[in-house]
Amino acid sequence: MDHELLVKLMREAKNELDTLVSGLTAADRNALGTPDHWATKDMIAHLGVWQNRLVDEMDRLEGGDPLPDWGDLDATNLEIFEQNWHRSWDEVLADTNRFSEIAIQRTAALSDDVLNTQVSAGRTFARAILGNSFMHWIDHLMNWYLEHGDTVNAERLIQLEVRELETFDPSRAARGVAKYNLACFYAKTHQLEEAVQMLKEALKLRPDLEEWSREDSDLVNLRCLPDYEALYLSKKDK
């Protein structure tokens, strides 16, 4: 496992957060969110806490202990929101910066045995780090840009995620996930022709995503399109 690649991606995600933060207004920094609509501070707190929990997972694996059960993620994320809602912007940002740097330094020092530990079916700890510290961050930042009407930076980030995911893991399964994520982005931004084409490519690589793709709310804008329906014509329920 290439430690350098993981560290590079973690720093890349952190740099993207730094770029976003550098352009925030005072109103952005001081905004108060709700459980159903996070403010910028809530997003940053969320990312930081999960970096801290990642370090806890590293401690456990290095000690030969099982990973913790974080429970229901929706409930856990609500708890994180509530714990950080009253904290100041400076406190939250300082913690996230610190937790991120610790996680990066610890990742650089992990043994291959720890990185290659199977933490779930077909998923190594290295893949878990990629999900927590790169894809998770990029997805939140991309959605922030979308919510603020900046589709240029949002698309830049999803393209970055796709490229880096395929570099990290060029398998059919990973490429299928990358293309599926891109299809969801195109659908949400009303680039419908591109979305259908990317979904078609994704389902060829990952036919196991078919059932979810029929329910995924990110693809709702495609549901009325004949080209979307045509993807499933040969697989209709009997």
Secondary structure as UniProt FT lines:
FT   HELIX           3..22
FT   HELIX           26..30
FT   TURN            35..36
FT   HELIX           40..62
FT   TURN            63..64
FT   HELIX           73..84
FT   TURN            85..86
FT   HELIX           89..109
FT   HELIX           112..115
FT   STRAND          118..120
FT   TURN            121..122
FT   STRAND          123..124
FT   HELIX           125..130
FT   HELIX           131..135
FT   HELIX           136..147
FT   TURN            148..149
FT   HELIX           151..168
FT   HELIX           172..188
FT   TURN            189..190
FT   HELIX           192..205
FT   HELIX           207..209
FT   HELIX           210..215
FT   HELIX           217..222
FT   TURN            223..224
FT   HELIX           226..230
FT   TURN            231..232
FT   HELIX           233..235
//
